[in-house]
Amino acid sequence: MAGLLGARFFRLAMDSNFSALSPALQAAARAAGLRSATEVQSRSIAPILQGLDVFVCAPTGSGKTLAYVLPLLDATTQGAQLNAKGAKLAATLVLVPTRELAVQVGEVFKSLAQRLPYGVKVSVIFGGVSIQPQLRGLRGGADIVVATPGRLLDVMAHNALPLSSVRTLVLDEADRMLDQGFADQVQAILGHIPLPCQRLFLSATFAPAVTGWAMALLQQPVRVDLRHAVAEQADIAQRAFAVDSDKRTRLLRHLMSGAQWNRVLVFVATQYAAEIVADKLRKAGLRAEPLHGHLSQGKRRQVLEDFKAARIRVVVATDLAARGIDVLQLPVVVNYDLPRSAQDYTHRIGRTGRAGESGLAISFVCPDTQPHWQLIVKRQSLSVSLETEPGFEASAPALKAPVPGKPGTLDPHGGIKGKRPSKKDKLRASSAVLALVV
């Protein structure tokens, strides 16, 4: 089980902090080899068991998944809800932004549930594959449903999953759920869930505009904010190289040639870039594959399986596609393109340095993205100096980002989205809060 889900999930101690868990779940946890609790788990499980709303912000790899999986599985000990035909009614709904994360969370639920003496049915539904097997899998209902929003709405349109019985709603990677194209879908789903309903929002980052939005949807939530405490404990070395844009691929190959990195996760800004960079690396003799939203579900699954098994050395991914990647002993992540925001930087580097392992995060800084990098450094309070690698020095001077409409002036925000929301962000957040508060 530990090999399937990753050692970072298995650190729960059966101490007084978890005495409220049912004996059956405690036995299942011991059988799974859980040993010691992470801080996010010890601070979140009790309020979740009490039925309170919880707002969790903790770095990637801190153990957020088990922080809600354990208490929500424990709730199933109270017995399944059944309809008139004897089918199970869903008590827990977990919404996630990507197929990969849906599969990952579903595996955590199922692996623990199969160790319980009573039957717990967990259904995982996501797009990119035929809906028919998922509809058949929902016959007889389910206790716990893990879903991506779009496919969930499709399933609901087939009258295959009523939400009137849902008692707990979880938004995992809640910042993405509330900030990148899911707002209308989340609104539609909330309209089918009756009140009162426990709500749990968890993510590694929350931008200020999204935080306000999230808090408006919660009822006096318990806040668990471990961004700084846990981040300081992570053993992730960070380096940044000044390099021209057209030298980045060659620099990456050069760095890999001098290191024993069996796996490297490379972040790029677009799906097109993922294809191009992966192709260049393959032509140079490296086993590399792209990972982005336009790939079929089967291809994405195969890429991840090959990456975890080290059959692929490099995966070139977009930010959203990389959500849900949980690879033990991933030594290096590379920001080939800098992230759009300081929050995304946190998500990216959190893919390495997990479960007590050390990690390395490398960023390529081109002359025209240097103001962007300086802003990330400032907002993340980083102490990372720009390096130059002999033979790959940036040939052009650093460019400054102009303020739109004001030639010759500098953009004080570095030209990227950061902590200070734009007018568009504020209007969108305000309208979304009014629409989503139900």
C-alpha positions in Angstrom: 0.0 0.0 0.0 2.8 2.4 0.8 4.3 1.8 -2.6 1.0 2.6 -4.3 0.2 5.8 -2.5 3.4 7.3 -1.4 5.1 7.3 2.0 4.1 10.8 2.8 0.5 9.5 3.5 1.6 7.0 6.0 2.7 8.9 9.1 -0.3 8.7 11.4 0.3 7.7 15.0 -2.5 6.1 17.0 -2.1 8.5 19.9 -4.5 10.7 21.9 -4.9 13.1 19.0 -6.8 10.3 17.2 -8.7 8.7 20.0 -12.0 9.8 18.5 -11.5 7.6 15.5 -13.5 4.4 15.5 -11.7 1.2 16.7 -12.2 -0.2 13.2 -10.5 2.7 11.5 -7.7 2.7 14.0 -7.1 -0.9 13.2 -7.2 -0.3 9.5 -4.7 2.6 9.9 -2.3 0.3 11.9 -2.7 -2.4 9.3 -1.7 0.1 6.6 1.5 0.9 8.5 0.6 4.4 9.5 3.1 5.6 12.1 3.1 9.4 12.9 0.9 12.3 12.2 1.8 15.3 10.2 0.9 18.6 11.7 -1.9 19.3 9.2 -3.4 15.9 10.0 -3.3 16.4 13.8 -4.8 19.9 13.5 -7.5 19.0 11.0 -8.9 15.6 11.9 -10.6 16.6 15.2 -12.6 19.5 13.8 -13.6 17.5 10.8 -14.9 14.7 13.1 -16.9 17.3 14.9 -18.6 18.3 11.7 -17.1 21.8 11.5 -16.1 23.6 8.3 -12.4 23.6 7.9 -10.1 25.9 5.8 -6.6 24.3 5.3 -3.7 26.0 3.6 -0.6 23.8 3.8 2.3 23.0 1.4 2.2 20.2 -1.2 3.4 17.0 0.4 2.3 18.0 4.0 -0.4 15.2 4.2 -3.6 17.1 3.4 -5.3 14.2 1.7 -5.2 11.9 4.8 -6.3 14.9 6.9 -9.7 14.6 5.5 -9.8 11.0 4.2 -9.5 9.5 7.7 -12.3 11.4 9.4 -14.6 11.1 6.4 -14.1 7.3 6.3 -14.8 7.3 10.0 -18.2 8.9 9.4 -19.1 5.8 7.3 -19.1 3.7 10.5 -22.4 5.4 11.4 -24.0 3.3 8.6 -24.8 3.9 4.9 -27.7 6.0 3.8 -30.0 4.0 1.5 -32.9 5.0 -0.8 -36.2 3.2 -1.1 -34.6 0.7 -3.5 -31.8 -0.1 -1.2 -29.1 1.8 -3.2 -26.5 3.8 -1.3 -26.8 7.5 -1.1 -23.6 9.6 -1.3 -22.8 11.2 2.1 -19.4 12.6 1.0 -18.5 14.5 -2.2 -14.9 15.4 -3.0 -14.3 17.7 -5.9 -10.8 18.0 -7.6 -9.6 19.9 -10.6 -7.8 17.1 -12.6 -8.3 13.4 -13.6 -4.9 12.5 -12.0 -5.8 13.9 -8.7 -9.2 12.2 -8.7 -7.5 8.9 -9.3 -5.0 9.6 -6.6 -7.5 10.6 -3.9 -9.8 7.7 -4.9 -6.9 5.3 -4.3 -6.3 6.7 -0.8 -10.0 6.2 0.1 -10.2 2.7 -1.4 -6.9 1.4 0.1 -8.0 2.3 3.6 -11.7 1.3 3.0 -10.8 -2.2 1.9 -9.2 -2.8 5.4 -12.4 -2.0 7.2 -14.8 -4.8 8.3 -17.8 -3.0 6.8 -18.4 -2.2 3.1 -17.6 1.3 2.0 -18.2 2.0 -1.7 -16.0 4.7 -3.2 -16.7 5.9 -6.8 -14.3 8.0 -8.8 -15.6 9.8 -11.9 -13.7 12.0 -14.3 -13.7 13.1 -17.9 -11.5 12.1 -20.8 -12.9 8.5 -20.8 -16.3 7.0 -21.7 -19.0 7.8 -19.2 -20.8 4.5 -19.5 -18.5 2.4 -17.2 -18.8 5.2 -14.6 -22.6 5.2 -14.9 -22.6 1.4 -14.4 -20.3 1.8 -11.5 -22.8 4.1 -9.8 -25.5 1.5 -9.9 -26.4 0.7 -6.3 -25.1 4.1 -5.3 -21.9 5.0 -3.4 -20.9 6.2 0.1 -18.1 8.5 -1.1 -17.7 10.1 -4.5 -14.5 11.7 -5.8 -15.1 13.7 -9.0 -14.0 16.4 -11.4 -16.8 19.0 -11.7 -17.5 18.7 -15.4 -17.9 14.9 -15.4 -20.0 15.1 -12.2 -22.4 17.4 -14.0 -22.6 15.0 -16.9 -23.4 12.1 -14.5 -26.0 14.2 -12.8 -27.6 14.9 -16.2 -28.1 11.2 -16.6 -29.8 11.1 -13.2 -27.2 8.6 -12.0 -26.1 10.5 -8.8 -28.4 12.6 -6.7 -26.7 15.0 -4.3 -29.5 15.6 -1.9 -27.9 13.2 0.6 -24.5 14.8 0.7 -23.5 15.9 4.2 -19.9 16.8 3.5 -18.4 18.6 0.5 -14.6 18.7 0.0 -12.8 21.0 -2.4 -9.3 19.7 -2.8 -6.9 22.1 -4.5 -9.6 24.6 -3.7 -7.6 27.5 -5.1 -7.9 26.0 -8.6 -11.5 25.0 -8.1 -12.4 28.6 -7.3 -10.0 30.5 -9.6 -9.5 28.8 -12.9 -12.7 28.1 -14.9 -14.5 25.9 -12.4 -16.6 28.6 -10.8 -19.8 28.1 -12.9 -19.5 24.3 -12.4 -19.0 24.6 -8.7 -22.0 26.9 -8.5 -24.2 24.5 -10.3 -23.1 21.6 -8.1 -23.7 23.6 -4.9 -27.2 24.3 -6.0 -28.0 20.5 -5.7 -26.5 20.1 -2.2 -28.9 20.9 0.7 -27.9 22.9 3.8 -26.6 22.3 6.3 -23.6 20.8 4.7 -20.1 20.5 6.1 -17.5 22.1 3.8 -13.8 21.5 3.7 -11.5 23.6 1.5 -7.8 22.5 1.2 -5.0 23.8 -0.9 -1.3 24.6 -0.8 -2.0 28.3 -1.7 -4.8 30.8 -1.6 -4.5 34.1 -3.4 -6.1 37.0 -1.4 -9.1 37.3 -3.8 -9.7 33.5 -3.7 -9.4 33.5 0.1 -12.2 36.0 0.5 -14.3 34.0 -1.9 -13.7 30.7 -0.1 -14.4 32.2 3.4 -17.7 33.5 2.1 -18.7 29.9 1.4 -17.7 28.5 4.8 -19.6 28.8 8.2 -17.2 29.9 11.0 -14.4 27.6 9.7 -11.5 26.3 11.7 -8.4 27.7 9.9 -5.3 25.6 9.6 -2.6 27.6 8.0 0.8 25.9 7.8 2.3 27.6 4.7 5.3 28.9 6.5 5.8 26.4 9.3 5.9 23.4 7.0 7.7 25.1 4.1 10.6 25.9 6.4 10.9 22.2 7.2 11.0 21.0 3.6 14.5 20.1 2.4 14.4 21.7 -1.0 17.4 23.5 -2.4 16.5 26.2 -4.8 18.7 27.5 -7.7 18.1 30.0 -10.5 20.1 30.4 -13.8 20.2 33.4 -16.0 20.0 32.1 -19.5 18.7 33.1 -23.0 15.4 31.7 -24.0 16.9 29.7 -26.9 19.6 28.1 -24.7 17.2 26.6 -22.0 16.9 23.2 -23.6 20.6 22.8 -24.0 21.2 24.1 -20.5 18.8 21.5 -19.1 20.6 18.7 -21.0 23.9 20.0 -19.8 22.8 20.0 -16.1 21.3 16.5 -16.5 24.5 15.2 -18.0 26.5 16.1 -14.9 24.0 14.7 -12.4 22.4 11.4 -11.6 18.8 12.5 -11.8 16.7 9.5 -12.6 13.5 11.6 -12.9 13.0 15.3 -13.7 9.7 17.2 -13.8 9.9 20.2 -16.1 7.2 22.9 -16.0 6.3 24.9 -19.1 3.7 27.6 -19.7 1.6 26.0 -22.5 0.6 22.7 -24.0 2.5 23.6 -27.2 5.7 24.2 -25.3 5.3 20.8 -23.5 5.2 19.1 -26.9 8.1 21.1 -28.3 10.4 20.7 -25.3 9.7 17.0 -24.9 10.4 16.5 -28.6 13.8 18.4 -28.4 14.8 16.2 -25.4 13.9 13.0 -27.2 15.9 14.0 -30.2 18.8 14.5 -27.9 18.5 11.0 -26.7 16.6 11.5 -23.4 13.4 9.6 -22.6 10.9 12.4 -22.3 7.2 12.8 -22.7 4.8 15.8 -22.5 1.9 15.9 -20.1 -1.0 18.3 -20.7 -4.8 18.5 -20.9 -5.1 17.7 -24.6 -3.7 14.2 -24.2 -6.2 11.4 -23.9 -6.7 10.0 -20.4 -5.1 6.7 -21.4 -2.0 8.6 -22.6 -1.8 10.7 -19.4 -2.1 7.6 -17.2 0.6 5.8 -19.2 3.0 8.8 -18.9 2.5 8.9 -15.2 3.0 5.2 -14.7 6.1 5.2 -16.8 7.5 8.2 -14.9 6.9 6.6 -11.5 8.6 3.4 -12.7 11.5 5.5 -14.1 10.9 4.2 -17.6 10.6 7.9 -18.6 13.3 10.2 -17.3 11.7 13.6 -18.1 8.1 14.7 -18.0 7.4 18.2 -19.5 4.1 19.4 -17.9 1.8 22.3 -17.7 0.7 23.5 -14.2 -2.8 22.1 -14.3 -1.8 18.7 -15.7 0.8 18.4 -13.0 -1.8 18.6 -10.2 -2.1 15.1 -8.9 1.4 14.0 -9.7 2.7 12.3 -6.6 6.0 10.6 -7.3 8.2 9.5 -4.4 11.9 10.3 -4.7 11.5 12.9 -7.4 14.8 14.6 -7.1 14.4 17.7 -9.3 11.8 20.0 -10.7 12.7 22.6 -13.3 10.8 25.8 -14.1 11.7 26.0 -17.8 9.1 28.7 -18.0 8.5 30.7 -14.8 5.2 30.2 -13.1 2.4 32.7 -13.7 2.2 33.6 -10.0 4.1 33.3 -6.8 1.4 30.8 -5.6 2.1 28.5 -8.5 5.8 28.5 -7.6 4.8 26.9 -4.3 2.8 24.2 -6.0 5.6 23.4 -8.5 8.6 23.1 -6.1 6.4 21.1 -3.7 6.5 18.1 -6.1 10.1 17.4 -4.9 11.5 17.0 -1.4 8.6 14.8 -0.1 8.4 12.3 2.7 11.6 13.4 4.3 13.6 13.2 1.0 15.7 16.1 -0.2 14.9 17.9 -3.4 16.1 20.5 -5.9 14.1 23.2 -7.6 15.7 24.9 -10.6 14.4 28.0 -12.4 15.5 29.4 -15.7 15.4 33.2 -15.8 15.5 34.8 -19.2 16.3 38.5 -19.7 12.7 39.4 -20.4 11.4 37.4 -17.4 13.9 38.8 -14.8 11.3 41.3 -13.4 8.9 38.3 -13.1 11.5 36.3 -11.2 12.4 39.3 -8.9 8.7 39.5 -7.9 8.5 35.8 -7.1 11.6 36.1 -5.0 10.1 39.0 -3.1 6.7 37.5 -2.5 8.1 34.1 -1.5 10.8 35.7 0.7 13.5 33.7 -1.2 17.2 34.0 -0.8 18.1 32.7 -4.3 20.8 34.5 -6.3 20.9 34.3 -10.1 23.7 32.0 -11.3 25.4 31.7 -14.7 26.6 28.4 -16.1 29.8 28.7 -18.3 28.9 28.5 -21.9 25.2 29.3 -21.3 25.4 32.9 -20.1 22.6 35.3 -21.1 23.8 37.4 -23.9 21.1 40.1 -23.7 20.7 42.6 -20.8 17.8 42.2 -18.5 14.6 43.8 -19.9 12.0 45.6 -17.8 8.3 45.0 -18.1 6.6 48.2 -19.2 3.4 49.4 -17.7 0.6 48.9 -20.3 -0.3 52.2 -22.0 2.8 54.0 -20.5 5.8 53.5 -22.8 9.1 53.9 -21.0 7.7 53.1 -17.5 8.2 50.0 -15.4 5.5 47.7 -14.1 6.0 47.6 -10.3 4.4 44.2 -10.2 6.8 42.6 -12.7 4.1 41.9 -15.2 2.7 38.8 -13.5 -0.3 38.0 -11.4 0.5 38.1 -7.7 -1.0 39.1 -4.4 -2.6 42.3 -5.5 -5.7 41.4 -7.5 -6.7 43.3 -10.6 -10.0 45.1 -11.1 -11.1 42.1 -13.2 -10.2 39.7 -10.3 -12.1 41.8 -7.8 -15.2 42.0 -10.0 -15.1 38.3 -10.7 -14.7 37.4 -7.0 -17.5 39.7 -5.9 -19.9 38.3 -8.5 -18.9 34.8 -7.7 -19.5 35.2 -4.0 -23.0 36.5 -4.6 -23.7 33.6 -6.9 -22.1 30.9 -4.9 -23.3 31.6 -1.3 -26.2 29.3 -1.0 
